[in-house]
Structure formats: structure tokens, C-alpha cells
């Protein structure tokens, strides 16, 4: 429809995705990306910047909490757990990347894990649901980059 907005079309595509659309290749690559991101994130928990954001984030609390990777006894509200774990992933700068420059898994996976930990026990998501959400997050990033004038200019600045 000509009257449909880009945002509306974008939301419709994302909303329409389901686990049946994940091919074996996508599932295998996603698992590898997730494993790599967890490894880099665990390494990153030992960095100075990660320690600083973790200390800063301790001032926040809520009824819901999520784990800081590598520290099972350290929990924060999901938003701040995602923030600290995302900083841990990117602090080593070994996390995955694509062109134009972005680090997709480091932004998506910490948020997904923090949110999934905060769900009540009876509403826990399956591994396949996590893989779908991970891929939707990657798809959203890719489409936003595709539409971004700023992202297209990144190669010209380096």
C-alpha cells in the first residue's frame, strides 16, 4: 500500500517472524555467535570499564533482577544487567562485527538474557524462542543500518 509507512512495514515484517523460519544454517550460526559473545563477555568482566559500570549500576534496584555474567551472586535490574554485560562484551572489542560497522550480538544478547532471567518461572522461554528473539534483534539492527544515512557514511570517515 502506498499509504503504509516504512516504520509500519518494518514492524509488520518483524512481527511476522517465527521460529519455523529459522533455517538449520541460521540456527547453527546463531549458536556460534551466541557462544562467541558469551566467551568475549566473560573475558570482558575482568576489564576496568566493566568494573566501573558494575559499581555505578549497584545504586539501582528493583523487584526483578538478572545476573551479571561470571558473577552468579551479583544481580541487577534487567536494564542494568544488560548494560553491564553489554559493556563486558564490547570492552575487549573482539565481539562480532559487520559492515557498516556495528557489533550486533553485543547489543542484542545481553538484553535478551537479562529479560529472559527476569521472566517468572512459569513463563520461561525456550531455547528456540531465544534464538528467534536473537535473530529478530540482529534483523532489526541490520534494517536500521540499511536505512541510516549516518551508517552509510562510516566508511568515508575512516
Backbone as JSON Lines, residues from 0, in Angstrom:
{"i":0,"aa":"X","n":[0.83,-1.19,0.0],"ca":[0.0,0.0,0.0],"c":[0.87,1.24,0.0]}
{"i":1,"aa":"X","n":[0.58,2.22,-0.84],"ca":[1.38,3.44,-0.87],"c":[1.27,4.25,0.43]}
{"i":2,"aa":"X","n":[0.15,4.15,1.12],"ca":[-0.02,4.95,2.34],"c":[0.67,4.31,3.55]}
{"i":3,"aa":"X","n":[1.15,3.09,3.4],"ca":[1.82,2.42,4.53],"c":[3.18,3.06,4.77]}
{"i":4,"aa":"X","n":[3.51,3.29,6.02],"ca":[4.78,3.92,6.35],"c":[5.91,2.89,6.36]}
{"i":5,"aa":"X","n":[7.13,3.36,6.24],"ca":[8.3,2.49,6.34],"c":[8.31,1.82,7.71]}
{"i":6,"aa":"X","n":[8.02,2.59,8.74],"ca":[8.02,2.05,10.1],"c":[6.95,0.97,10.26]}
{"i":7,"aa":"X","n":[5.76,1.22,9.73],"ca":[4.69,0.24,9.81],"c":[5.05,-1.05,9.08]}
{"i":8,"aa":"X","n":[5.63,-0.91,7.89],"ca":[6.05,-2.08,7.12],"c":[7.14,-2.85,7.86]}
{"i":9,"aa":"X","n":[8.07,-2.14,8.41],"ca":[9.17,-2.72,9.19],"c":[8.61,-3.51,10.37]}
{"i":10,"aa":"X","n":[7.71,-2.91,11.11],"ca":[7.11,-3.58,12.26],"c":[6.33,-4.82,11.84]}
{"i":11,"aa":"X","n":[5.65,-4.74,10.71],"ca":[4.86,-5.87,10.21],"c":[5.77,-7.06,9.87]}
{"i":12,"aa":"X","n":[6.89,-6.78,9.23],"ca":[7.85,-7.84,8.89],"c":[8.41,-8.48,10.15]}
{"i":13,"aa":"X","n":[8.83,-7.67,11.09],"ca":[9.43,-8.18,12.33],"c":[8.4,-8.98,13.12]}
{"i":14,"aa":"X","n":[7.2,-8.45,13.23],"ca":[6.15,-9.13,13.99],"c":[5.78,-10.47,13.36]}
{"i":15,"aa":"X","n":[5.93,-10.57,12.06],"ca":[5.55,-11.79,11.35],"c":[6.58,-12.9,11.41]}
{"i":16,"aa":"X","n":[7.76,-12.64,11.96],"ca":[8.79,-13.68,12.01],"c":[8.44,-14.73,13.05]}
{"i":17,"aa":"X","n":[8.77,-16.0,12.75],"ca":[8.54,-17.06,13.72],"c":[9.64,-18.1,13.62]}
{"i":18,"aa":"X","n":[9.73,-18.96,14.62],"ca":[10.82,-19.92,14.73],"c":[10.87,-20.88,13.55]}
{"i":19,"aa":"X","n":[9.77,-21.12,12.88],"ca":[9.76,-22.01,11.72],"c":[10.59,-21.46,10.56]}
{"i":20,"aa":"X","n":[10.84,-20.16,10.58],"ca":[11.61,-19.53,9.51],"c":[13.12,-19.63,9.74]}
{"i":21,"aa":"X","n":[13.53,-20.1,10.9],"ca":[14.96,-20.25,11.18],"c":[15.47,-21.51,10.49]}
{"i":22,"aa":"X","n":[16.34,-21.34,9.52],"ca":[16.91,-22.49,8.82],"c":[17.97,-23.14,9.71]}
{"i":23,"aa":"X","n":[18.37,-24.35,9.37],"ca":[19.43,-25.02,10.12],"c":[20.71,-24.19,10.12]}
{"i":24,"aa":"X","n":[21.02,-23.58,8.97],"ca":[22.22,-22.76,8.87],"c":[22.13,-21.54,9.8]}
{"i":25,"aa":"X","n":[20.98,-20.88,9.84],"ca":[20.8,-19.73,10.71],"c":[20.92,-20.15,12.18]}
{"i":26,"aa":"X","n":[20.32,-21.28,12.52],"ca":[20.39,-21.76,13.91],"c":[21.84,-22.05,14.3]}
{"i":27,"aa":"X","n":[22.59,-22.72,13.43],"ca":[23.98,-23.04,13.74],"c":[24.84,-21.78,13.86]}
{"i":28,"aa":"X","n":[24.66,-20.84,12.95],"ca":[25.44,-19.59,13.01],"c":[25.05,-18.78,14.24]}
{"i":29,"aa":"X","n":[23.78,-18.78,14.57],"ca":[23.32,-18.04,15.75],"c":[23.93,-18.63,17.02]}
{"i":30,"aa":"X","n":[23.94,-19.93,17.11],"ca":[24.53,-20.58,18.28],"c":[26.01,-20.23,18.39]}
{"i":31,"aa":"X","n":[26.7,-20.22,17.26],"ca":[28.13,-19.86,17.28],"c":[28.31,-18.41,17.7]}
{"i":32,"aa":"X","n":[27.46,-17.51,17.2],"ca":[27.54,-16.1,17.58],"c":[27.27,-15.92,19.07]}
{"i":33,"aa":"X","n":[26.28,-16.65,19.58],"ca":[25.93,-16.55,21.0],"c":[27.07,-17.08,21.86]}
{"i":34,"aa":"X","n":[27.63,-18.22,21.5],"ca":[28.74,-18.79,22.26],"c":[29.94,-17.84,22.25]}
{"i":35,"aa":"X","n":[30.24,-17.28,21.1],"ca":[31.34,-16.33,20.98],"c":[31.09,-15.1,21.84]}
{"i":36,"aa":"X","n":[29.87,-14.6,21.82],"ca":[29.54,-13.4,22.6],"c":[29.64,-13.68,24.09]}
{"i":37,"aa":"X","n":[29.17,-14.84,24.53],"ca":[29.29,-15.19,25.94],"c":[30.76,-15.29,26.35]}
{"i":38,"aa":"X","n":[31.58,-15.9,25.51],"ca":[33.01,-16.02,25.82],"c":[33.7,-14.68,25.93]}
{"i":39,"aa":"X","n":[33.45,-13.82,24.95],"ca":[34.04,-12.48,24.97],"c":[33.51,-11.69,26.18]}
{"i":40,"aa":"X","n":[32.22,-11.86,26.47],"ca":[31.64,-11.16,27.61],"c":[32.23,-11.61,28.93]}
{"i":41,"aa":"X","n":[32.44,-12.92,29.08],"ca":[33.06,-13.41,30.32],"c":[34.47,-12.86,30.47]}
{"i":42,"aa":"X","n":[35.23,-12.82,29.39],"ca":[36.56,-12.23,29.43],"c":[36.47,-10.75,29.79]}
{"i":43,"aa":"X","n":[35.49,-10.07,29.21],"ca":[35.33,-8.63,29.44],"c":[34.94,-8.25,30.86]}
{"i":44,"aa":"X","n":[34.4,-9.21,31.64],"ca":[34.02,-8.88,33.01],"c":[35.23,-8.52,33.87]}
{"i":45,"aa":"X","n":[36.42,-8.84,33.41],"ca":[37.62,-8.53,34.18],"c":[38.22,-7.17,33.82]}
{"i":46,"aa":"X","n":[37.61,-6.44,32.89],"ca":[38.17,-5.16,32.47],"c":[37.81,-4.04,33.45]}
{"i":47,"aa":"X","n":[38.62,-3.0,33.42],"ca":[38.39,-1.85,34.31],"c":[37.06,-1.16,34.0]}
{"i":48,"aa":"X","n":[36.74,-0.99,32.73],"ca":[35.5,-0.3,32.37],"c":[34.29,-1.1,32.84]}
{"i":49,"aa":"X","n":[34.36,-2.41,32.75],"ca":[33.25,-3.23,33.22],"c":[33.09,-3.1,34.73]}
{"i":50,"aa":"X","n":[34.2,-3.09,35.45],"ca":[34.13,-2.91,36.91],"c":[33.5,-1.56,37.26]}
{"i":51,"aa":"X","n":[33.85,-0.53,36.5],"ca":[33.3,0.8,36.77],"c":[31.79,0.85,36.55]}
{"i":52,"aa":"X","n":[31.31,0.31,35.42],"ca":[29.87,0.36,35.17],"c":[29.11,-0.55,36.13]}
{"i":53,"aa":"X","n":[29.74,-1.64,36.55],"ca":[29.09,-2.52,37.53],"c":[28.95,-1.79,38.87]}
{"i":54,"aa":"X","n":[29.99,-1.11,39.3],"ca":[29.93,-0.36,40.56],"c":[28.89,0.75,40.49]}
{"i":55,"aa":"X","n":[28.88,1.46,39.36],"ca":[27.9,2.52,39.17],"c":[26.47,1.96,39.23]}
{"i":56,"aa":"X","n":[26.26,0.83,38.6],"ca":[24.92,0.25,38.48],"c":[24.4,-0.32,39.79]}
{"i":57,"aa":"X","n":[25.25,-0.53,40.77],"ca":[24.82,-1.07,42.06],"c":[23.83,-0.16,42.78]}
{"i":58,"aa":"X","n":[23.77,1.1,42.39],"ca":[22.85,2.02,43.07],"c":[21.4,1.76,42.68]}
{"i":59,"aa":"X","n":[21.18,0.95,41.65],"ca":[19.82,0.68,41.17],"c":[19.33,-0.68,41.68]}
{"i":60,"aa":"X","n":[18.05,-0.72,41.98],"ca":[17.47,-1.98,42.43],"c":[16.03,-2.05,41.96]}
{"i":61,"aa":"X","n":[15.52,-3.27,41.92],"ca":[14.12,-3.47,41.58],"c":[13.71,-4.86,42.06]}
{"i":62,"aa":"X","n":[12.43,-5.16,41.95],"ca":[11.95,-6.49,42.32],"c":[12.46,-7.55,41.36]}
{"i":63,"aa":"X","n":[12.72,-7.16,40.12],"ca":[13.24,-8.08,39.12],"c":[14.75,-7.93,39.06]}
{"i":64,"aa":"X","n":[15.44,-9.05,38.85],"ca":[16.89,-8.95,38.74],"c":[17.42,-9.99,37.77]}
{"i":65,"aa":"X","n":[18.58,-9.67,37.22],"ca":[19.25,-10.54,36.27],"c":[20.73,-10.61,36.65]}
{"i":66,"aa":"X","n":[21.37,-11.66,36.22],"ca":[22.75,-11.95,36.6],"c":[23.76,-11.14,35.81]}
{"i":67,"aa":"X","n":[24.81,-10.76,36.49],"ca":[25.98,-10.22,35.81],"c":[26.84,-11.43,35.46]}
{"i":68,"aa":"X","n":[27.18,-11.57,34.2],"ca":[27.88,-12.76,33.73],"c":[29.17,-12.99,34.5]}
{"i":69,"aa":"X","n":[29.39,-14.21,34.88],"ca":[30.59,-14.58,35.61],"c":[30.51,-14.29,37.09]}
{"i":70,"aa":"X","n":[29.39,-13.74,37.57],"ca":[29.2,-13.38,38.97],"c":[27.79,-13.79,39.39]}
{"i":71,"aa":"X","n":[27.59,-15.05,39.66],"ca":[26.25,-15.55,39.96],"c":[25.62,-14.91,41.19]}
{"i":72,"aa":"X","n":[26.43,-14.34,42.07],"ca":[25.9,-13.71,43.28],"c":[25.64,-12.21,43.09]}
{"i":73,"aa":"X","n":[25.9,-11.69,41.91],"ca":[25.74,-10.26,41.63],"c":[24.6,-10.1,40.63]}
{"i":74,"aa":"X","n":[23.5,-9.54,41.11],"ca":[22.32,-9.35,40.27],"c":[21.94,-7.87,40.27]}
{"i":75,"aa":"X","n":[21.39,-7.44,39.15],"ca":[20.95,-6.06,38.98],"c":[19.58,-6.07,38.29]}
{"i":76,"aa":"X","n":[18.87,-4.93,38.32],"ca":[17.67,-4.84,37.5],"c":[18.02,-5.19,36.05]}
{"i":77,"aa":"X","n":[17.11,-5.83,35.31],"ca":[17.43,-6.29,33.96],"c":[18.08,-5.24,33.06]}
{"i":78,"aa":"X","n":[17.59,-4.0,33.11],"ca":[18.17,-2.95,32.28],"c":[19.66,-2.77,32.56]}
{"i":79,"aa":"X","n":[20.02,-2.76,33.85],"ca":[21.41,-2.53,34.21],"c":[22.27,-3.78,34.05]}
{"i":80,"aa":"X","n":[21.68,-4.94,34.22],"ca":[22.41,-6.18,33.95],"c":[22.75,-6.24,32.46]}
{"i":81,"aa":"X","n":[21.8,-5.88,31.61],"ca":[22.06,-5.85,30.17],"c":[23.14,-4.84,29.84]}
{"i":82,"aa":"X","n":[23.1,-3.69,30.5],"ca":[24.11,-2.64,30.28],"c":[25.49,-3.14,30.67]}
{"i":83,"aa":"X","n":[25.63,-3.68,31.88],"ca":[26.93,-4.15,32.36],"c":[27.45,-5.29,31.48]}
{"i":84,"aa":"X","n":[26.59,-6.26,31.16],"ca":[27.02,-7.38,30.33],"c":[27.35,-6.93,28.91]}
{"i":85,"aa":"X","n":[26.62,-5.95,28.39],"ca":[26.93,-5.4,27.07],"c":[28.28,-4.69,27.06]}
{"i":86,"aa":"X","n":[28.57,-3.94,28.12],"ca":[29.88,-3.29,28.23],"c":[30.97,-4.36,28.31]}
{"i":87,"aa":"X","n":[30.73,-5.43,29.07],"ca":[31.71,-6.51,29.17],"c":[32.0,-7.11,27.8]}
{"i":88,"aa":"X","n":[30.96,-7.35,27.01],"ca":[31.14,-7.93,25.68],"c":[31.99,-7.01,24.81]}
{"i":89,"aa":"X","n":[31.67,-5.74,24.8],"ca":[32.35,-4.83,23.89],"c":[33.68,-4.32,24.42]}
{"i":90,"aa":"X","n":[33.94,-4.44,25.69],"ca":[35.16,-3.86,26.26],"c":[36.44,-4.48,25.71]}
{"i":91,"aa":"X","n":[36.36,-5.72,25.26],"ca":[37.54,-6.36,24.68],"c":[37.63,-6.07,23.17]}
{"i":92,"aa":"X","n":[36.55,-5.61,22.58],"ca":[36.44,-5.3,21.15],"c":[36.76,-6.5,20.26]}
{"i":93,"aa":"X","n":[36.48,-7.71,20.77],"ca":[36.61,-8.92,19.97],"c":[35.24,-9.43,19.53]}
{"i":94,"aa":"X","n":[34.19,-8.71,19.9],"ca":[32.86,-9.19,19.56],"c":[32.61,-9.05,18.06]}
{"i":95,"aa":"X","n":[31.64,-9.81,17.58],"ca":[31.38,-9.86,16.15],"c":[31.04,-8.49,15.58]}
{"i":96,"aa":"X","n":[31.27,-8.36,14.3],"ca":[31.01,-7.09,13.63],"c":[30.59,-7.36,12.19]}
{"i":97,"aa":"X","n":[30.0,-6.35,11.58],"ca":[29.69,-6.43,10.16],"c":[29.77,-5.03,9.59]}
{"i":98,"aa":"X","n":[29.57,-4.92,8.29],"ca":[29.7,-3.64,7.62],"c":[28.33,-3.18,7.16]}
{"i":99,"aa":"X","n":[27.98,-1.91,7.39],"ca":[28.76,-0.89,8.07],"c":[28.97,-1.25,9.55]}
{"i":100,"aa":"X","n":[29.96,-0.63,10.13],"ca":[30.44,-1.0,11.45],"c":[29.34,-1.04,12.51]}
{"i":101,"aa":"X","n":[29.14,-2.21,13.07],"ca":[28.28,-2.41,14.22],"c":[28.68,-3.73,14.86]}
{"i":102,"aa":"X","n":[28.34,-3.9,16.1],"ca":[28.62,-5.13,16.84],"c":[27.27,-5.71,17.25]}
{"i":103,"aa":"X","n":[26.63,-6.5,16.41],"ca":[25.24,-6.89,16.63],"c":[24.99,-7.72,17.88]}
{"i":104,"aa":"X","n":[25.78,-8.73,18.12],"ca":[25.49,-9.64,19.24],"c":[25.69,-8.97,20.59]}
{"i":105,"aa":"X","n":[26.66,-8.08,20.7],"ca":[26.94,-7.42,21.97],"c":[25.82,-6.52,22.45]}
{"i":106,"aa":"X","n":[24.99,-6.07,21.53],"ca":[23.83,-5.26,21.91],"c":[22.6,-6.12,22.16]}
{"i":107,"aa":"X","n":[22.45,-7.19,21.39],"ca":[21.24,-8.0,21.44],"c":[21.27,-9.03,22.57]}
{"i":108,"aa":"X","n":[22.33,-9.83,22.64],"ca":[22.34,-10.95,23.57],"c":[22.24,-10.54,25.05]}
{"i":109,"aa":"X","n":[22.99,-9.55,25.52],"ca":[22.84,-9.18,26.94],"c":[21.41,-8.76,27.3]}
{"i":110,"aa":"X","n":[20.74,-8.06,26.4],"ca":[19.36,-7.65,26.67],"c":[18.43,-8.86,26.71]}
{"i":111,"aa":"X","n":[18.61,-9.79,25.78],"ca":[17.75,-10.98,25.75],"c":[17.93,-11.84,27.0]}
{"i":112,"aa":"X","n":[19.17,-12.05,27.38],"ca":[19.41,-12.89,28.56],"c":[18.88,-12.21,29.82]}
{"i":113,"aa":"X","n":[19.12,-10.92,29.96],"ca":[18.62,-10.2,31.14],"c":[17.1,-10.27,31.22]}
{"i":114,"aa":"X","n":[16.44,-10.06,30.1],"ca":[14.97,-10.14,30.09],"c":[14.48,-11.55,30.38]}
{"i":115,"aa":"X","n":[15.13,-12.55,29.79],"ca":[14.66,-13.92,29.98],"c":[14.84,-14.36,31.43]}
{"i":116,"aa":"X","n":[15.88,-13.89,32.1],"ca":[16.08,-14.22,33.51],"c":[15.01,-13.57,34.39]}
{"i":117,"aa":"X","n":[14.5,-12.44,33.95],"ca":[13.53,-11.71,34.77],"c":[12.12,-12.26,34.64]}
{"i":118,"aa":"X","n":[11.87,-13.1,33.63],"ca":[10.53,-13.69,33.47],"c":[10.22,-14.59,34.66]}
{"i":119,"aa":"X","n":[8.97,-14.64,35.07],"ca":[8.59,-15.6,36.11],"c":[8.88,-17.02,35.65]}
{"i":120,"aa":"X","n":[9.12,-17.91,36.57],"ca":[9.48,-19.29,36.26],"c":[8.49,-19.95,35.3]}
{"i":121,"aa":"X","n":[7.21,-19.68,35.48],"ca":[6.2,-20.33,34.63],"c":[6.15,-19.75,33.22]}
{"i":122,"aa":"X","n":[6.85,-18.65,32.97],"ca":[6.84,-18.03,31.64],"c":[8.21,-18.08,30.98]}
{"i":123,"aa":"X","n":[9.08,-18.96,31.43],"ca":[10.41,-19.05,30.84],"c":[10.31,-19.38,29.36]}
{"i":124,"aa":"X","n":[11.22,-18.81,28.59],"ca":[11.19,-19.04,27.15],"c":[12.07,-20.24,26.79]}
{"i":125,"aa":"X","n":[11.78,-20.84,25.66],"ca":[12.55,-21.98,25.19],"c":[13.82,-21.5,24.49]}
{"i":126,"aa":"X","n":[14.72,-22.44,24.26],"ca":[15.93,-22.11,23.52],"c":[15.62,-21.63,22.11]}
{"i":127,"aa":"X","n":[14.62,-22.24,21.49],"ca":[14.22,-21.83,20.15],"c":[13.64,-20.41,20.16]}
{"i":128,"aa":"X","n":[12.88,-20.08,21.21],"ca":[12.36,-18.71,21.35],"c":[13.51,-17.72,21.5]}
{"i":129,"aa":"X","n":[14.54,-18.1,22.27],"ca":[15.7,-17.24,22.44],"c":[16.41,-17.03,21.1]}
{"i":130,"aa":"X","n":[16.58,-18.11,20.34],"ca":[17.22,-17.99,19.03],"c":[16.41,-17.09,18.09]}
{"i":131,"aa":"X","n":[15.09,-17.22,18.14],"ca":[14.25,-16.36,17.31],"c":[14.41,-14.9,17.73]}
{"i":132,"aa":"X","n":[14.33,-14.64,19.02],"ca":[14.48,-13.26,19.51],"c":[15.85,-12.7,19.15]}
{"i":133,"aa":"X","n":[16.88,-13.51,19.27],"ca":[18.24,-13.1,18.91],"c":[18.28,-12.69,17.44]}
{"i":134,"aa":"X","n":[17.71,-13.52,16.58],"ca":[17.73,-13.23,15.15],"c":[16.86,-12.03,14.79]}
{"i":135,"aa":"X","n":[15.76,-11.85,15.49],"ca":[14.94,-10.66,15.27],"c":[15.76,-9.42,15.64]}
{"i":136,"aa":"X","n":[16.48,-9.47,16.76],"ca":[17.33,-8.35,17.16],"c":[18.39,-8.03,16.13]}
{"i":137,"aa":"X","n":[19.01,-9.07,15.58],"ca":[20.03,-8.87,14.55],"c":[19.38,-8.29,13.29]}
{"i":138,"aa":"X","n":[18.21,-8.8,12.93],"ca":[17.49,-8.31,11.76],"c":[17.11,-6.83,11.93]}
{"i":139,"aa":"X","n":[16.64,-6.46,13.1],"ca":[16.29,-5.06,13.35],"c":[17.53,-4.18,13.18]}
{"i":140,"aa":"X","n":[18.65,-4.61,13.76],"ca":[19.88,-3.81,13.6],"c":[20.25,-3.65,12.14]}
{"i":141,"aa":"X","n":[20.22,-4.75,11.41],"ca":[20.59,-4.7,10.01],"c":[19.69,-3.78,9.2]}
{"i":142,"aa":"X","n":[18.4,-3.86,9.45],"ca":[17.47,-3.0,8.72],"c":[17.65,-1.53,9.11]}
{"i":143,"aa":"X","n":[17.88,-1.26,10.39],"ca":[18.1,0.13,10.81],"c":[19.38,0.67,10.18]}
{"i":144,"aa":"X","n":[20.41,-0.15,10.13],"ca":[21.65,0.29,9.46],"c":[21.41,0.55,7.99]}
{"i":145,"aa":"X","n":[20.63,-0.31,7.37],"ca":[20.34,-0.15,5.95],"c":[19.65,1.19,5.67]}
{"i":146,"aa":"X","n":[18.8,1.62,6.58],"ca":[18.05,2.86,6.4],"c":[18.8,4.09,6.92]}
{"i":147,"aa":"X","n":[19.94,3.91,7.54],"ca":[20.65,5.01,8.18],"c":[21.63,5.7,7.24]}
{"i":148,"aa":"X","n":[21.44,6.98,7.05],"ca":[22.41,7.76,6.26],"c":[23.74,7.83,7.0]}
{"i":149,"aa":"X","n":[23.67,7.96,8.31],"ca":[24.88,8.05,9.12],"c":[25.73,6.79,8.96]}
{"i":150,"aa":"X","n":[25.09,5.62,8.97],"ca":[25.83,4.36,8.83],"c":[26.49,4.27,7.46]}
{"i":151,"aa":"X","n":[25.82,4.75,6.43],"ca":[26.41,4.69,5.08],"c":[27.65,5.56,4.97]}
{"i":152,"aa":"X","n":[27.76,6.58,5.81],"ca":[28.92,7.48,5.73],"c":[30.1,7.0,6.57]}
{"i":153,"aa":"X","n":[29.93,5.95,7.36],"ca":[31.02,5.48,8.22],"c":[32.28,5.17,7.43]}
{"i":154,"aa":"X","n":[32.22,4.42,6.32],"ca":[33.47,4.11,5.6],"c":[34.2,5.36,5.1]}
{"i":155,"aa":"X","n":[33.49,6.43,4.8],"ca":[34.12,7.64,4.31],"c":[34.9,8.36,5.41]}
{"i":156,"aa":"X","n":[34.57,8.08,6.66],"ca":[35.23,8.77,7.78],"c":[36.5,8.06,8.22]}
{"i":157,"aa":"X","n":[36.75,6.87,7.73],"ca":[37.93,6.1,8.19],"c":[38.91,5.88,7.06]}
